Amino acid sequence: MAELTDLNSLWSRLLAQDSQVAENEYHDYREKLTRSLGTARRSERIAYWVCAVSGVTMFLLMFVGGSGVVGGFDPWDKDATPLSIALGVIFVISSILFWLLLVSYYSRFRPTTRRAEENLRDIQILQIAARLDSMQNDIASLMSNRLGAESAHKTKNLPPTE
């Protein structure tokens, strides 16, 4: 039981150290985090789909260029046509884009989204803790008021009110 009291007092001291931020400031900060999470998710989704499309394009053009159906991708090749050269340029661009976006997706966009989700979760936990602390204070004041009212009734020999 002493451990529970120590934990409660530690909890109360930690919450007291936390700056008493007004509810609207929590709300504004939470909206800011929600917007940053939306931006991070949107960037992640765009990078994912552009990477997927460029990967499929690269894969398909690899076989088109290798088979020589439309001609060689090399502009100095004797079988090169304007269409094959254009497809070769698209192949090179999609290859570069695929690998750059694949690396960016896993090294930049996914961690940014994860960090934004964690920040939003942390502020929600802090907001719940602040509400819990205010409820505990309200319950304590109500209990002290009720105990005070009961002791006043006992001194006057009146039955307690319910």
N, C-alpha and C positions, 0 to 999 in steps of 0.2 A: 504494500500500500504506500510505503514511503517512496518507492521508486516512481509510482504513478504521480504522486504529488510533486516530486522533483522534476519529472518530465513535463507536467503541466506548468510549473513555474518557469522552467527553461523555455517552453513554448511561448508563454506570455512575455518573457523578457525578449525573446527573438522578435516577436511581433511588435513589441514596443520600440525596438531598435529600428525596425522598418519605418521609413518615413510615412507619416499619416497622409496619404495621398487621397484626395477627394474622389468620390465615385465617378464624377465626370472626367477626371484626368485618367482614371483607369479605362474608362470607355473610349476616350480619344486615343490612348495608347494602343488599346486593343484593336480599334479600327485601323490604325496605322499598320499594325502587325498583320491584320487580315488582308489589307491591300498589298503589302509586300509579299505575303504568301500567294495571293492571286497572281501577282506579277511573276513570281518565281515559277509557279506552276505553268503559267502561259509560256514563259520562255523555255521551260523544260519540254513542254508538249510540242512547241514549234521545232525545237532542235531535234526531237525524236522523229517527227514526221518527215522533216527535210532529210535527215540522215537515212531514214528507211527508203524514201523515194530515190535518193541519189544512189543508195546501195543497189536497189533493184535495177535502176538505169545502168549503173556500171556493170552489173552482172549480165544484163541482156546485151549491152553493147560489146562486152568482151567476146561473146560468141559471134556476134555479127561481124566484128572486125577480124576475128580469128578465122572465120569461114570465108571471108572475102566475098560475101554475097553482093554487096554494093560497091566493092572495090577496096583498096587498101587505105588504111587510116593515115599512112605516111604521105605527106604532100609530094615527095619526090619519087614515089613509087610509080611505075609505069601504068598500073591498073587504077590509080587514084582518080576519083571523080569529085566534082564539087560537093556532092552529097556525102561521099565517104569522108572527105576532109572535114566537113561540118560535123558529122557523127563522131569523128576522131576527137575534135575539139570538145564536143559534149562529153565524150568518154573521159577525157583528161580532167575536165572540170568536175564531173560527177565523182571521179575517183578521189580527187583532192578534197572535195567537199565532204564526201562520206567519211574519210579518215579523220579530218579535222573536227567534224561534228560528233563523231563517235567518241573521240578523246574529250572534247568539250562537254559532252553530255554527262559522262561519268566523272569527270574531274571538276566541273564547275556547276552545271545546272542541277544535278541530283543533290550534291551537298548543300547548295543554296536553298533548295526546297526543303530539305530535311532540317536545316538550321532554322528556317522560318517557321516550320511546324513546331519545333521544339520551343522557340521563343513564345509562340502563341500559347502553347500548352503551359509554359512556365508562368505567364501572366495570368492565365486562368486559375492556376493553382494558388498564386498569390492573392487573387481576388477572392477566391473561396475561403482562404485562410483569414483574410481580413473580415469577411462577412461572419465567419464562425467566431472570431474574436469579439466582434461587436454583439453577436447574439449571446455569447457567454457573459459579457458584461451586462447586457440587458436582463438576462436570467438572474444574475447575481444581484442586481439592484432590485428586481421584482421580489426575489426571495428575502432580501433584507427588509424591504418595505412590508412584506407579509408578516415576517417574524416580528417586526416592530409593531404592527397593528395587533397581532395576537397578544403580545406582551402588554399592550395598552388595554386590551379587553380583559385580560386576566387581573390587572390591577384594579379595574373597575368592577370585577366580578360579573362581567357580561360574557355570554357565550360568543365564541369566535364566529365571524361571518365567513361564509363560503362562497 
